[in-house]
Amino acid sequence: MAKTVEVRLGERSYPIHIGRGVALGQVVDKADGRHALIVTDGNVDPLHGAAVQAAFEARGLACTRMVVPAGEATKELRWVGELYARAATEQLDRSSIVIALGGGVVGDLVGFVAATYLRGVSFIQVPTTLLAMVDSSVGGKTGINLVQGKNLVGAFYQPIEVDADLAMLDSLPEREYLSGLAEVVKYGVIWDAKLFHDFETHASALRARDAAVLERTIARCCEIKAEVVAMDERELGPRAILNFGHTLAHALEKVGGYGRWLHGEAVAIGMRYAAQLSVAQTGLHQMDADRLTPMEALQKISEWKKKLSGSGKIHG
């Protein structure tokens, strides 16, 4: 059974629909020919592009689809320009909708384009990865990378709806899926001890993508993020807690050329690093820090650290 989580931001509030086979585009029913541009990547389009387009067309949208290359390297100014040009060619206006179909890269890129094209058009997130479902599709952070660093250009811009269809996770590669579990761990550590305990208790079920456990876990992560974002939409204070593990993670992604490590993998390393730093500097008990280590999503920390040390880009 599908679950809906509300992100409460006054006039910018929106629903997150979570479930297997969840209906797409519920807020645009009877759209009566409004134009929509669906943006996806080369990995997702063959799996879900046509079906998602058909679902939105059934809601009354006149859709076209644009496919961008998969991978973090697409979050750059060149592709922002390509999307602007396609939006103009399709004659999108302020009544139009841009739809992000993909993982965090597509969501961040499309959200930034939506925030800035015609000074802002509506957009919908249709996340296809676990990481995007629990984190990047929710909260309105959009952005692109510069040579100097990750997400240095962007905007806070909320979608009008997030549709997380758990069926899309069936085709997600194992490495991508485990990467998303790192963000699940993050929510347990920063906000909800019960969620963290559930992760420890039901790790095998999550690894096996058990539908009931997965839906409950994703929904709880979205509830936590919605609560934090409602407190501090523009990250002026409390929202910074959502960046646990990300300081080192963004540095690792950059030195790895935005492709060697997935975002969740880098966050896993960053969380472990932050925990050990807390042991050294703030008195966190080593036994608590060690609870991060055995998680399925964190198993390769030593291997990644060794690779980085061998590259000469990190030591110790």
C-alpha positions in Angstrom: 0.0 0.0 0.0 1.4 3.4 -1.0 2.3 5.9 1.7 2.3 9.7 1.3 4.7 12.0 3.2 4.0 15.7 3.2 6.8 18.3 3.0 5.2 21.2 4.8 6.6 24.5 3.5 3.5 26.7 3.2 2.7 27.5 -0.4 5.7 25.4 -1.4 4.4 22.3 0.3 4.3 19.0 -1.7 3.6 15.3 -1.4 6.1 12.4 -1.6 4.3 9.3 -2.8 6.0 6.1 -1.9 5.0 2.6 -2.9 5.2 -0.1 -5.5 3.5 0.9 -8.7 2.6 4.4 -7.2 0.7 6.6 -9.6 2.8 9.3 -11.2 1.9 13.0 -11.5 -1.1 13.0 -9.2 -0.9 16.8 -8.7 -1.3 17.4 -12.5 -4.4 15.4 -13.2 -6.4 16.8 -16.0 -3.6 19.0 -17.1 -5.3 19.7 -20.4 -2.3 19.8 -22.8 0.3 21.6 -20.6 3.8 20.9 -22.0 6.2 18.7 -20.1 9.8 17.9 -20.7 10.9 14.6 -19.2 14.7 14.5 -18.7 16.4 11.1 -18.0 19.7 9.5 -18.6 21.0 6.8 -20.9 20.8 4.1 -18.3 17.3 4.8 -17.1 15.6 5.7 -20.4 15.6 2.1 -21.9 14.1 0.8 -18.6 11.5 3.4 -17.7 11.4 6.2 -20.2 8.6 5.2 -22.4 6.4 3.9 -19.5 6.8 7.1 -17.5 6.1 9.3 -20.5 2.9 7.3 -21.2 1.9 7.7 -17.5 2.3 11.5 -17.6 0.5 11.7 -21.0 -2.4 9.9 -19.4 -2.6 12.7 -16.9 -3.1 15.2 -19.7 0.4 16.4 -20.3 1.9 16.8 -23.7 5.3 15.2 -23.1 8.6 15.1 -24.9 11.7 13.3 -23.6 15.4 14.2 -23.5 18.2 11.8 -22.6 21.4 13.0 -21.1 24.6 10.9 -20.4 24.6 9.0 -17.2 27.1 9.9 -14.5 28.2 12.8 -12.3 30.1 14.4 -15.1 26.7 15.5 -16.6 26.1 17.9 -13.6 27.9 20.7 -15.4 27.2 24.0 -17.2 27.3 22.5 -20.6 24.3 20.3 -19.9 22.5 23.1 -18.2 22.8 25.0 -21.5 21.6 21.9 -23.5 18.5 21.6 -21.4 17.8 25.4 -21.7 18.0 25.1 -25.4 15.7 22.0 -25.6 13.2 23.8 -23.3 13.2 26.8 -25.6 12.8 24.6 -28.7 9.9 22.8 -27.1 8.4 26.2 -26.3 8.0 25.5 -22.6 6.4 28.4 -20.8 5.7 29.1 -17.1 2.7 26.8 -17.1 5.0 23.9 -18.3 6.5 21.2 -16.1 10.0 19.7 -16.2 10.2 16.1 -14.9 13.4 14.6 -13.5 13.4 10.8 -14.1 16.6 9.3 -12.6 19.0 9.3 -9.7 20.5 12.2 -7.9 22.5 13.6 -10.8 19.4 14.0 -13.0 17.4 15.3 -10.1 20.0 17.9 -9.2 20.6 19.0 -12.8 16.9 19.2 -13.8 16.0 20.9 -10.6 18.5 23.7 -11.2 17.3 24.1 -14.8 13.7 24.3 -13.5 14.6 26.9 -10.9 16.3 29.2 -13.5 14.5 28.7 -16.8 12.0 31.5 -17.2 12.9 32.4 -13.6 11.3 29.2 -12.5 9.0 26.5 -13.8 7.3 23.6 -12.0 9.1 20.3 -11.8 8.4 16.8 -10.5 11.0 14.3 -9.2 10.6 10.7 -10.2 13.6 9.1 -8.4 14.9 5.8 -9.7 17.6 5.0 -7.2 17.4 4.3 -3.5 19.7 7.3 -2.7 17.5 9.6 -4.7 14.3 8.3 -3.0 15.5 8.8 0.5 17.6 11.9 0.0 18.3 13.9 -3.1 14.8 14.1 -4.5 13.4 15.6 -1.3 14.2 19.1 0.1 14.7 21.3 -2.9 18.5 21.3 -3.1 19.5 21.6 -6.8 22.9 22.1 -8.2 25.8 21.5 -10.6 29.5 21.0 -10.1 32.4 23.2 -11.1 36.0 22.2 -11.6 36.7 23.7 -8.2 34.2 21.5 -6.3 30.9 19.8 -6.1 27.5 21.6 -6.0 29.1 25.0 -6.0 26.3 26.4 -8.2 22.7 25.8 -7.4 19.4 26.9 -5.9 16.9 25.9 -3.2 13.9 25.1 -5.4 11.2 22.7 -4.3 9.4 20.2 -6.6 5.6 20.1 -6.8 5.6 16.4 -6.2 8.0 13.4 -5.6 6.9 10.0 -6.9 9.0 7.1 -5.6 7.9 3.9 -7.3 9.7 1.1 -5.5 9.3 -1.1 -8.6 12.0 0.9 -10.2 14.5 -0.4 -7.7 14.2 -3.9 -9.1 16.5 -3.0 -12.0 18.9 -1.0 -9.8 22.5 -2.5 -9.9 23.6 -3.9 -6.5 26.4 -1.4 -6.1 24.0 1.5 -6.7 21.5 0.0 -4.2 24.2 -0.4 -1.5 25.3 3.1 -2.1 21.8 4.3 -1.2 21.8 2.3 2.0 24.6 4.6 3.3 22.2 7.5 3.3 19.7 5.4 5.2 22.4 4.8 7.9 22.9 8.6 8.0 19.3 9.3 9.0 19.5 6.8 11.8 22.7 8.2 13.2 21.6 11.9 13.0 17.9 11.7 14.0 16.4 8.3 14.8 18.0 5.6 17.0 15.1 3.3 16.3 15.7 3.5 12.6 19.4 2.8 13.1 18.5 -0.2 15.2 16.0 -1.4 12.5 18.7 -1.1 9.9 20.9 -3.3 12.1 18.1 -5.8 12.7 16.7 -6.0 9.2 19.9 -5.6 7.2 19.3 -8.9 5.3 15.8 -7.9 4.4 16.9 -4.5 3.2 19.7 -6.1 1.2 17.2 -8.5 -0.4 14.9 -5.4 -1.2 12.0 -6.8 0.8 9.1 -4.6 -0.3 7.5 -4.0 3.2 10.8 -3.2 4.9 11.9 -1.1 2.0 8.7 1.0 1.9 8.8 1.5 5.7 12.4 2.5 5.6 12.2 4.9 2.7 9.1 6.5 4.2 10.8 7.1 7.5 13.8 8.6 5.9 11.6 11.0 3.9 9.7 11.9 7.1 12.9 12.8 8.8 14.1 14.9 5.9 10.7 16.6 5.6 10.8 17.5 9.2 14.3 18.9 9.0 13.6 20.9 5.8 10.4 22.3 7.3 12.6 23.6 10.2 15.3 25.1 8.0 14.6 25.1 4.3 17.7 27.1 3.2 20.3 25.4 5.5 20.9 28.4 7.8 21.2 26.1 10.8 19.7 22.7 11.7 19.5 21.4 8.1 23.3 21.1 8.1 22.8 17.9 10.1 21.8 16.3 6.9 25.4 16.8 5.7 26.8 14.2 8.1 29.6 12.4 6.3 29.4 14.7 3.3 32.3 17.1 4.0 34.9 14.4 3.3 32.6 12.7 0.8 32.5 15.6 -1.6 36.3 15.9 -1.4 36.7 12.2 -2.2 34.3 12.4 -5.1 36.2 15.4 -6.6 39.7 13.8 -6.3 38.2 10.6 -7.7 37.1 12.5 -10.8 33.4 12.3 -10.1 33.1 8.7 -11.2 35.5 6.5 -9.2 33.2 6.4 -6.2 29.4 6.7 -6.0 28.0 9.3 -3.8 26.8 6.9 -1.1 30.1 5.1 -1.1 31.9 8.4 -0.4 29.4 9.3 2.3 30.0 5.9 4.0 33.7 6.8 4.2 32.9 10.3 5.4 30.6 9.0 8.2 33.2 6.6 9.4 35.8 9.3 9.4 33.5 11.7 11.2 32.8 9.0 13.8 36.5 8.4 14.4 37.1 12.1 14.7 34.3 12.3 17.3 36.0 9.6 19.3 39.3 11.5 19.2 37.9 15.0 19.9 34.5 14.8 21.6 34.5 11.7 23.6 32.3 9.5 21.5 32.7 5.9 22.7 34.6 3.7 20.3 31.9 1.0 20.5 29.4 3.5 19.2 31.7 4.5 16.3 32.3 0.9 15.5 28.5 0.3 14.9 29.0 2.1 11.5 31.6 -0.4 10.3 29.7 -3.7 9.9 26.9 -2.3 7.8 26.5 -3.8 4.3 26.8 -0.4 2.8 30.1 0.3 4.5 32.0 -2.9 4.0 34.5 -1.6 1.5 35.8 1.4 3.6 39.2 -0.2 4.1 39.5 -1.1 0.5 38.6 2.5 -0.6 40.9 4.0 1.9 43.8 1.9 0.7 43.1 2.9 -2.9 43.1 6.6 -1.9 46.3 6.2 0.1 47.9 4.5 -2.8 46.9 7.4 -5.1 48.8 9.9 -2.8 45.6 11.9 -2.4 44.9 10.9 1.2 47.0 9.7 4.0 46.5 7.8 7.3 
